[in-house]
Amino acid sequence: MQLEPIKQTSYLTALNAHLYRRIMRIVYLESTHYNYHLDLEKIMEKLENDEFEGAIDEPAVKNALDALVDWGNLTAIQDAKQVNTIAEFKARKFRYSISDIALEVERMVMKIENLTVKSNSASLGYLKRLYQEFKKILTLSDASEMQLLEWWEYVGNDFATLNLVYSDYLRDFSGAKSQKLMQSLEFLQHKEYFVRMLKDFVTQLQIYAIEFEKILISLDPNYVTSLLERIVTAQKKNPSSLGALEYTDEKYLRDGVFGRYSELQRWFVKLPGSPSEVEQIMDRTNVIIRQIIQNAGLIIDFHEGIISKKDDYRHYLKLFGRISDLGEAHKLAAHLFGVHDIRHYQTNAPRLSESSAISTFAEAPQVFEVKPMTRKYRIKQEKITLVDRSLEKQLQIQAHQAMIASQIKIANTYIKAKRIDFKDIVDEISPATRLLLLSWVASANGTIDKVGTSEFGRRFKLMKMDETITLRCSDGDLQMPRFILEFED
């Protein structure tokens, strides 16, 4: 769907927006008093009585009216009844009325203007009324279409208002300005009121959320689907207004009805892997309460700290006033406020004890060489004598060869007819032997064709049988699948 620009909002940001907005506000307010058609003289009179800032220029107002007509905000109808001469007919006097789209735009503008001075409280009157209305869903099986539409409108309006109240409530306590106010000294006077209000909010929300959840869970899905389909059919047959005629498409109506019910479920019923909206609101409210109490405590501590230190500061000033030597003043300052310039050193040297109760002064003194950090200074390299380690290498080679020979001997012990069947191993084996055999199983099991190679170069194929055996070892018995290793020539 391609979205076209809305020309009816152009007057809000145009160059002469102050004049356009005053004209639109006059036409809008007059339409609320059933004065749908205004001529130029009437608009000029209203502008003068409205204490409009700046000079009222009739040509400028006329040009503004023409621009508003071009944008679709006003509809101009030529007034032919008062025409007495051809010159008057050519002058083209018009009567202006506000268009439907401009009417909605001006309502939106007035609502936006009032948002800064009007804020919804955390009252849950809408939630109580919504619950009392929604529980009637259990008795609507035989209701008429008009009764269904009336019930659905009440539920939708109260649910929309509840969303608005909830969002405004969070906005009031979560904004940057609110955070700054909660950290001010003036906030302490109203702390108890806000905490009590928020706790009442959470309590009522918990009560009604449980009742809503009981109803929503107990409803038969087939009954709900049938009821919502009847509402869609009723809305299609009975549009709420002339403007609703454009939105009687069945898919559009069904998406709106089923979407609103799904949103209602998401509010009060916890879905798999996702908490309900009520749970999230209560979590955020608890965080706000903690912030209020924490901020209040910090403000009180800070305020009391300032008051309690005033007497100390007066005494310090008297002490400094009695000193005439600058050196003595430095000593007193270091005693009262701490050393001005401190260097901290940290080492990894072993301590006599790990106990934190032992003072640093009880530790033995340690000496560390501090080397200069300059480019000219270089650490002297100590000469290292090369050591002949050929004997050690030869011993390691011999030990490795002995280990391979021992493994070959062990393997030959259990290889019978070019195969090792773990089921046939009945003697108790050592951990080293078990490790060798299981390493062969692991190496072959990690390949696609289940073929491995032993340390002495023999290839073998791994076969796993559908049987469980017990391998007896000197350090305990091992329950494992039955494996067979078949060696090649």
C-alpha positions as CSV (number, residue, x, y, z in Angstrom):
1,M,0.0,0.0,0.0
2,Q,1.4,3.4,-1.0
3,L,1.1,6.1,1.5
4,E,0.3,9.6,0.1
5,P,1.3,12.9,1.8
6,I,-1.5,14.6,3.9
7,K,-1.8,18.1,2.5
8,Q,-4.3,19.1,5.2
9,T,-1.4,19.3,7.8
10,S,0.7,21.7,5.7
11,Y,-0.7,24.7,7.5
12,L,0.9,23.6,10.8
13,T,4.4,24.1,9.5
14,A,4.0,26.7,6.7
15,L,5.7,30.1,6.7
16,N,2.6,31.9,8.0
17,A,1.6,29.1,10.4
18,H,0.5,31.6,13.1
19,L,-2.1,33.1,10.7
20,Y,-3.2,29.8,9.3
21,R,-3.7,28.2,12.7
22,R,-5.7,31.2,14.0
23,I,-8.0,31.0,11.0
24,M,-8.4,27.2,11.3
25,R,-9.1,27.5,15.1
26,I,-11.8,30.1,14.5
27,V,-13.5,28.0,11.8
28,Y,-13.2,24.9,14.0
29,L,-14.7,26.6,17.1
30,E,-17.5,28.1,15.1
31,S,-18.4,24.7,13.6
32,T,-18.8,23.3,17.1
33,H,-21.5,26.0,17.6
34,Y,-23.2,24.9,14.3
35,N,-21.8,27.9,12.4
36,Y,-20.6,25.9,9.4
37,H,-20.2,28.7,6.9
38,L,-18.2,31.9,7.5
39,D,-17.4,34.7,5.1
40,L,-14.3,36.8,4.9
41,E,-15.9,39.6,7.0
42,K,-16.9,37.3,9.8
43,I,-13.4,35.8,9.9
44,M,-11.8,39.2,10.0
45,E,-14.1,40.2,12.9
46,K,-13.2,37.1,14.8
47,L,-9.5,37.8,14.3
48,E,-9.8,41.3,15.6
49,N,-11.8,40.2,18.6
50,D,-9.3,37.4,19.3
51,E,-6.5,39.9,20.0
52,F,-4.4,38.5,17.2
53,E,-0.8,39.5,17.5
54,G,0.2,41.8,14.6
55,A,-1.7,43.9,12.1
56,I,-4.8,42.4,10.5
57,D,-4.3,42.7,6.7
58,E,-7.3,41.7,4.7
59,P,-5.3,40.7,1.6
60,A,-3.1,38.6,3.7
61,V,-6.1,36.9,5.3
62,K,-7.6,36.4,1.8
63,N,-4.4,34.8,0.6
64,A,-4.3,32.5,3.7
65,L,-7.9,31.4,3.0
66,D,-7.0,30.6,-0.6
67,A,-4.0,28.5,0.5
68,L,-6.2,26.6,3.0
69,V,-8.7,25.9,0.3
70,D,-5.8,24.6,-2.0
71,W,-4.6,22.3,0.8
72,G,-8.1,20.9,1.4
73,N,-8.6,22.3,4.9
74,L,-11.4,24.6,3.9
75,T,-14.2,24.3,1.3
76,A,-15.1,27.6,-0.5
77,I,-18.6,28.1,-1.8
78,Q,-19.3,31.2,-3.8
79,D,-22.0,33.4,-2.2
80,A,-24.3,34.5,-5.1
81,K,-27.2,35.7,-3.0
82,Q,-25.7,39.1,-2.2
83,V,-24.6,39.9,-5.7
84,N,-26.2,43.2,-7.0
85,T,-23.9,44.1,-9.8
86,I,-21.6,42.4,-12.3
87,A,-18.6,43.9,-10.5
88,E,-19.7,42.3,-7.3
89,F,-20.1,39.0,-9.1
90,K,-16.6,39.2,-10.4
91,A,-15.2,40.0,-6.9
92,R,-16.2,36.4,-6.0
93,K,-17.2,36.5,-2.4
94,F,-17.0,33.1,-0.7
95,R,-18.3,31.4,2.4
96,Y,-15.8,29.0,4.0
97,S,-16.5,25.7,5.9
98,I,-14.0,23.3,7.4
99,S,-13.4,19.9,5.7
100,D,-13.8,16.5,7.5
101,I,-10.1,15.8,7.4
102,A,-9.2,19.2,8.7
103,L,-11.7,18.8,11.5
104,E,-9.9,15.7,12.7
105,V,-6.5,17.4,12.3
106,E,-7.6,20.4,14.4
107,R,-9.0,18.1,17.1
108,M,-5.6,16.3,17.2
109,V,-3.8,19.6,17.5
110,M,-5.9,20.7,20.4
111,K,-5.3,17.4,22.1
112,I,-1.6,17.8,21.6
113,E,-1.7,21.3,23.0
114,N,-3.4,20.0,26.2
115,L,-1.0,17.1,26.8
116,T,1.5,19.4,28.5
117,V,-1.0,20.6,31.1
118,K,-3.2,17.5,31.4
119,S,-2.0,14.2,32.6
120,N,-4.0,11.1,33.5
121,S,-3.7,9.9,37.1
122,A,-3.1,6.3,38.1
123,S,-6.7,5.7,38.8
124,L,-8.1,2.4,37.8
125,G,-11.8,3.4,37.5
126,Y,-11.6,2.4,33.8
127,L,-10.2,-1.1,34.8
128,K,-13.1,-1.7,37.2
129,R,-15.7,-0.6,34.6
130,L,-13.9,-2.6,31.9
131,Y,-14.1,-5.7,34.0
132,Q,-17.8,-5.2,34.9
133,E,-18.6,-4.8,31.2
134,F,-16.3,-7.6,29.9
135,K,-17.7,-10.3,32.2
136,K,-21.0,-9.9,30.3
137,I,-19.3,-11.9,27.5
138,L,-20.6,-15.1,29.3
139,T,-24.2,-14.1,28.6
140,L,-24.0,-12.8,25.0
141,S,-24.8,-16.0,23.2
142,D,-28.4,-14.9,22.5
143,A,-27.8,-11.2,22.3
144,S,-28.9,-9.2,19.2
145,E,-26.5,-7.5,16.8
146,M,-27.1,-4.1,18.3
147,Q,-26.5,-5.4,21.8
148,L,-23.2,-7.0,20.6
149,L,-22.1,-3.7,19.0
150,E,-23.0,-1.7,22.1
151,W,-21.1,-4.1,24.3
152,W,-18.1,-4.2,22.0
153,E,-17.9,-0.4,21.8
154,Y,-18.0,-0.1,25.6
155,V,-15.2,-2.7,26.0
156,G,-13.1,-1.1,23.3
157,N,-13.4,2.4,24.6
158,D,-12.6,1.5,28.2
159,F,-9.7,-0.7,27.1
160,A,-8.3,2.1,24.9
161,T,-8.6,4.5,27.9
162,L,-6.9,2.0,30.2
163,N,-3.9,1.9,27.7
164,L,-3.8,5.7,27.7
165,V,-3.9,5.9,31.5
166,Y,-1.2,3.3,31.9
167,S,1.1,4.9,29.3
168,D,0.7,8.4,30.8
169,Y,1.3,7.0,34.3
170,L,4.6,5.4,33.3
171,R,5.6,8.5,31.3
172,D,5.0,10.7,34.4
173,F,7.4,8.7,36.5
174,S,10.0,7.6,33.9
175,G,10.8,10.8,32.1
176,A,14.1,12.7,32.6
177,K,12.2,15.6,34.2
178,S,10.4,13.3,36.6
179,Q,13.7,11.7,37.6
180,K,15.2,15.1,38.4
181,L,12.1,16.1,40.5
182,M,12.3,12.8,42.5
183,Q,15.9,13.8,43.4
184,S,15.0,17.2,44.7
185,L,14.4,18.3,48.2
186,E,10.8,19.4,47.5
187,F,9.9,15.9,46.5
188,L,10.2,14.8,50.2
189,Q,7.0,16.6,51.0
190,H,4.9,14.5,48.6
191,K,6.9,11.2,48.8
192,E,4.3,9.4,51.0
193,Y,1.5,10.4,48.7
194,F,3.1,9.0,45.6
195,V,4.2,5.8,47.3
196,R,0.7,5.2,48.6
197,M,-0.8,6.0,45.2
198,L,1.5,3.5,43.5
199,K,0.9,0.8,46.0
200,D,-2.9,1.2,45.6
201,F,-2.4,1.0,41.9
202,V,-0.5,-2.3,42.1
203,T,-3.0,-3.7,44.5
204,Q,-6.1,-2.9,42.4
205,L,-4.3,-4.1,39.3
206,Q,-3.5,-7.5,40.9
207,I,-7.2,-7.9,42.0
208,Y,-8.8,-7.2,38.6
209,A,-6.0,-9.0,36.6
210,I,-6.8,-12.2,38.4
211,E,-10.5,-11.9,37.7
212,F,-9.8,-11.1,34.0
213,E,-7.5,-14.1,33.7
214,K,-10.1,-16.4,35.2
215,I,-12.7,-15.3,32.6
216,L,-10.3,-15.4,29.6
217,I,-9.0,-18.9,30.5
218,S,-12.4,-20.3,31.1
219,L,-13.9,-19.1,27.7
220,D,-14.4,-21.8,25.0
221,P,-12.3,-20.8,22.0
222,N,-15.1,-21.8,19.6
223,Y,-17.6,-19.6,21.5
224,V,-15.2,-16.6,21.4
225,T,-14.6,-17.1,17.7
226,S,-18.3,-17.3,16.9
227,L,-19.0,-14.2,19.0
228,L,-16.3,-12.2,17.3
229,E,-17.5,-13.3,13.9
230,R,-21.0,-12.0,14.8
231,I,-19.5,-8.7,15.8
232,V,-17.6,-8.4,12.5
233,T,-20.9,-9.2,10.6
234,A,-22.8,-6.6,12.7
235,Q,-20.2,-3.9,12.1
236,K,-20.3,-4.6,8.4
237,K,-24.1,-4.2,8.3
238,N,-24.3,-1.3,10.8
239,P,-21.4,1.2,10.3
240,S,-21.1,3.6,13.2
241,S,-21.0,6.7,11.1
242,L,-20.9,8.0,7.5
243,G,-17.1,8.1,7.8
244,A,-17.1,4.4,8.6
245,L,-18.6,3.5,5.2
246,E,-15.0,3.5,3.8
247,Y,-13.9,0.9,6.3
248,T,-16.6,-1.8,5.9
249,D,-14.2,-4.2,4.2
250,E,-14.7,-7.6,6.0
251,K,-10.9,-8.4,6.3
252,Y,-10.3,-4.9,7.8
253,L,-13.1,-5.3,10.3
254,R,-12.0,-8.9,11.2
255,D,-8.4,-7.8,11.8
256,G,-9.6,-5.0,14.1
257,V,-12.0,-7.1,16.1
258,F,-9.7,-10.2,16.5
259,G,-6.6,-8.0,17.1
260,R,-8.3,-6.1,19.9
261,Y,-9.4,-9.3,21.6
262,S,-5.8,-10.7,21.2
263,E,-4.4,-7.5,22.8
264,L,-6.9,-7.9,25.7
265,Q,-5.6,-11.5,26.2
266,R,-2.0,-10.4,26.1
267,W,-2.7,-7.8,28.8
268,F,-4.1,-10.2,31.4
269,V,-3.0,-13.8,30.4
270,K,0.6,-15.0,30.5
271,L,1.6,-16.6,27.2
272,P,4.4,-19.2,26.9
273,G,7.7,-17.4,27.0
274,S,6.2,-14.0,27.4
275,P,4.8,-12.3,30.6
276,S,1.5,-10.5,30.5
277,E,1.3,-6.7,30.3
278,V,0.0,-6.6,33.8
279,E,3.1,-8.3,35.2
280,Q,5.3,-5.9,33.3
281,I,3.4,-2.9,34.7
282,M,3.7,-4.2,38.2
283,D,7.5,-4.9,37.8
284,R,8.0,-1.3,36.5
285,T,5.9,0.1,39.3
286,N,7.9,-1.7,42.0
287,V,11.1,-0.3,40.4
288,I,9.6,3.2,40.6
289,I,8.7,2.7,44.2
290,R,12.2,1.5,45.0
291,Q,13.7,4.6,43.2
292,I,11.4,6.9,45.2
293,I,12.4,5.4,48.5
294,Q,16.1,5.3,47.6
295,N,16.1,8.9,46.3
296,A,14.3,10.0,49.5
297,G,16.8,8.3,51.7
298,L,19.8,9.8,49.8
299,I,18.2,13.3,49.9
300,I,17.6,13.0,53.7
301,D,21.2,11.7,54.3
302,F,22.7,14.4,52.2
303,H,20.6,17.2,53.8
304,E,21.3,16.0,57.3
305,G,25.0,15.5,56.5
306,I,25.3,19.2,55.4
307,I,23.5,20.3,58.6
308,S,25.6,18.1,60.9
309,K,28.9,19.3,59.4
310,K,28.3,23.0,59.7
311,D,29.4,23.0,63.3
312,D,32.5,21.0,62.5
313,Y,33.4,23.5,59.7
314,R,33.0,26.4,62.1
315,H,35.4,24.7,64.6
316,Y,37.9,24.0,61.8
317,L,37.9,27.7,60.8
318,K,38.7,28.7,64.4
319,L,41.6,26.3,64.5
320,F,43.0,27.7,61.2
321,G,42.5,31.2,62.5
322,R,44.9,30.6,65.4
323,I,47.8,29.4,63.2
324,S,50.2,31.9,61.7
325,D,52.7,29.5,60.1
326,L,51.9,28.1,56.7
327,G,53.7,24.8,57.4
328,E,51.6,24.2,60.5
329,A,48.4,25.0,58.5
330,H,49.5,22.3,56.0
331,K,49.9,19.8,58.8
332,L,46.5,20.6,60.2
333,A,44.9,20.4,56.8
334,A,46.5,16.9,56.3
335,H,45.2,15.8,59.7
336,L,41.6,17.1,59.1
337,F,41.1,16.4,55.4
338,G,43.8,13.9,54.6
339,V,47.1,14.1,52.7
340,H,46.9,16.2,49.6
341,D,49.2,14.2,47.3
342,I,49.3,10.4,47.9
343,R,51.0,7.7,46.0
344,H,49.7,4.1,46.2
345,Y,52.0,1.1,45.5
346,Q,50.6,-2.4,45.0
347,T,52.7,-5.6,44.9
348,N,52.1,-9.3,44.5
349,A,54.6,-10.3,47.2
350,P,53.5,-13.2,49.5
351,R,52.2,-12.2,52.9
352,L,52.8,-13.8,56.3
353,S,49.0,-14.4,56.7
354,E,45.9,-14.1,54.5
355,S,43.9,-12.7,57.5
356,S,42.4,-9.3,56.8
357,A,42.6,-8.5,60.5
358,I,46.4,-8.1,60.4
359,S,47.5,-4.5,59.9
360,T,49.8,-3.4,57.2
361,F,52.3,-2.1,59.8
362,A,52.6,-5.6,61.2
363,E,54.0,-6.9,57.9
364,A,57.7,-7.3,57.4
365,P,59.3,-4.5,55.2
366,Q,59.9,-5.3,51.6
367,V,62.4,-3.7,49.2
368,F,61.7,-3.3,45.5
369,E,64.1,-1.9,43.0
370,V,62.5,0.9,41.0
371,K,64.1,1.2,37.6
372,P,64.1,4.5,35.6
373,M,61.6,4.7,32.7
374,T,63.9,6.4,30.1
375,R,65.1,5.6,26.6
376,K,68.8,5.8,27.5
377,Y,68.5,3.3,30.4
378,R,68.8,-0.4,29.4
379,I,68.6,-3.4,31.6
380,K,71.8,-5.4,31.5
381,Q,71.4,-8.8,30.0
382,E,72.8,-11.6,31.9
383,K,74.9,-14.1,30.0
384,I,73.3,-17.6,29.8
385,T,75.5,-20.7,29.3
386,L,74.1,-23.2,26.8
387,V,73.5,-26.6,28.4
388,D,73.9,-29.9,26.6
389,R,70.5,-31.7,26.9
390,S,71.1,-34.5,24.5
391,L,71.1,-37.0,27.3
392,E,67.6,-35.9,28.5
393,K,66.3,-36.1,24.9
394,Q,67.7,-39.6,24.5
395,L,66.0,-40.7,27.8
396,Q,62.7,-39.3,26.6
397,I,63.0,-41.1,23.3
398,Q,63.7,-44.4,25.1
399,A,60.8,-43.9,27.4
400,H,58.5,-43.2,24.5
401,Q,59.7,-46.3,22.7
402,A,59.2,-48.4,25.8
403,M,55.6,-47.1,26.1
404,I,54.9,-48.1,22.5
405,A,56.3,-51.5,23.1
406,S,54.2,-51.9,26.2
407,Q,51.1,-50.9,24.2
408,I,51.9,-53.4,21.5
409,K,52.3,-56.1,24.1
410,I,48.9,-55.2,25.7
411,A,47.2,-55.2,22.3
412,N,48.6,-58.5,21.3
413,T,47.2,-60.0,24.5
414,Y,43.6,-59.1,23.6
415,I,43.8,-59.5,19.8
416,K,42.4,-62.9,18.9
417,A,41.8,-63.9,15.3
418,K,42.6,-60.2,14.2
419,R,39.9,-58.8,16.4
420,I,39.2,-57.5,19.9
421,D,35.8,-58.2,21.3
422,F,35.2,-56.3,24.5
423,K,32.8,-59.0,25.6
424,D,35.6,-61.5,25.6
425,I,37.7,-59.5,28.1
426,V,36.8,-61.3,31.3
427,D,40.0,-60.5,33.3
428,E,40.4,-57.4,35.4
429,I,42.3,-54.8,33.5
430,S,44.3,-51.8,34.6
431,P,43.3,-48.2,34.1
432,A,46.1,-47.8,31.6
433,T,44.9,-50.7,29.5
434,R,41.3,-49.4,29.7
435,L,42.5,-45.9,28.5
436,L,44.4,-47.5,25.6
437,L,41.4,-49.6,24.4
438,L,38.9,-46.7,24.8
439,S,41.2,-44.3,22.9
440,W,41.1,-46.7,19.9
441,V,37.3,-46.8,20.1
442,A,37.1,-42.9,20.3
443,S,39.5,-42.4,17.4
444,A,37.5,-44.8,15.1
445,N,34.2,-43.5,16.2
446,G,35.2,-40.0,15.2
447,T,35.5,-40.9,11.5
448,I,32.7,-41.4,9.0
449,D,33.7,-44.9,7.9
450,K,34.5,-46.0,11.6
451,V,38.1,-46.8,10.7
452,G,41.0,-46.0,13.1
453,T,44.8,-46.5,13.4
454,S,46.6,-47.7,16.5
455,E,49.8,-46.2,17.8
456,F,51.9,-48.9,16.2
457,G,50.3,-48.4,12.7
458,R,47.7,-51.1,12.4
459,R,44.4,-50.1,10.9
460,F,41.1,-51.5,12.4
461,K,37.4,-51.1,11.9
462,L,35.0,-50.3,14.7
463,M,31.6,-52.2,15.1
464,K,29.0,-51.4,17.8
465,M,26.6,-54.1,18.8
466,D,23.1,-53.7,20.3
467,E,24.2,-55.0,23.7
468,T,25.5,-53.6,27.0
469,I,28.5,-55.3,28.7
470,T,30.5,-54.8,31.9
471,L,34.2,-54.2,31.6
472,R,35.9,-55.2,34.9
473,C,38.7,-52.8,35.9
474,S,41.0,-52.6,38.9
475,D,39.5,-49.3,40.0
476,G,35.8,-50.3,39.3
477,D,33.4,-51.8,36.8
478,L,32.4,-49.9,33.6
479,Q,29.0,-50.3,32.0
480,M,29.5,-49.8,28.2
481,P,28.1,-50.9,24.8
482,R,29.7,-53.9,23.2
483,F,32.4,-52.9,20.7
484,I,34.4,-55.1,18.3
485,L,37.7,-54.0,16.7
486,E,38.6,-55.8,13.5
487,F,42.3,-55.4,12.5
488,E,43.6,-55.5,9.0
489,D,46.6,-57.6,8.0
